[in-house]
Amino acid sequence: MKLSKGILVQGTISDWTIDVIKTHQKNFPDAELLLSTWTSENVKDIPCKVIQIEPPEMPKPIPMTVNHQKLGALAGLKKMKSDIIMKCRTDQFILNNKIFQIFEEKCSKNKIMIPNYTTVESIDYLASDFCQIATKNVLIEFWESIPLYDGTTPFTHAEIYLTMNYILNAKKDLRSWPECLKEYFYVKGFKEDFQIKWEKLEKIKEPYQRWYKECYPSCVQPEH
């Protein structure tokens, strides 16, 4: 049976969002497409279905957007009907129109396919949150396992908070990070496979381009 595909674009509206959505519509004409954003955002010209929810308050004293990610992702996922969903950002193009084919041919259906940029084996639980492709049930399991962040515990990366809670809460797995990375994620190339074009990397020269140049060599090599 052919599995249906969907794309969840989640986040605040950026200068790129309309073009991102139009490009997804062109590259994935048969995919269900939904934007999940906030009631504070102007969605007048958005050319796809939209769900808007109240934005949560930013945690204090340590601000992180993980609560926005959790609530926005779950609201969108639960509205969608697709079997396989790509959850991505409002400020990033996913330009490879074969990306769902790669998932179906290469990735186990109990794993989440993610880009290698900001996925690092030597830093516990550091797995990219730029884009996730998985079955709807797996993605809902991931985002439901994330507790709301109260702003009191410092994390060097929001990705660590997300991945750590998924593995410890949903999977209850106490093995080493390299073992868990292999068990629950399938890593493909940020540039080579996903072909991601990111607004901040293109438009804001510092610090994003410097971080990219420094971080990318240490990222996990794409699986084949």
Secondary structure, 3 states (H helix, E strand, C coil): CCCCEEEEEECCCCCCHHHHHHHHHHHCCCCEEEEEEECCCCCCCCCCEEEEECCCCCCCCCCCCHHHHHHHHHHHHHHCCCCEEEEEECCEEECCCCHHHHHHHHCCCCCEEEECCCCECCCCCECCCCCEEEEHHHHHHHHHCCCCCCCCCCCCCHHHHHHHHHHHHHCCCCCCHHHHHHHHEEEECCCCCCCEEEHHHHHCHHHHHHHHHHHHHHCCCCCC
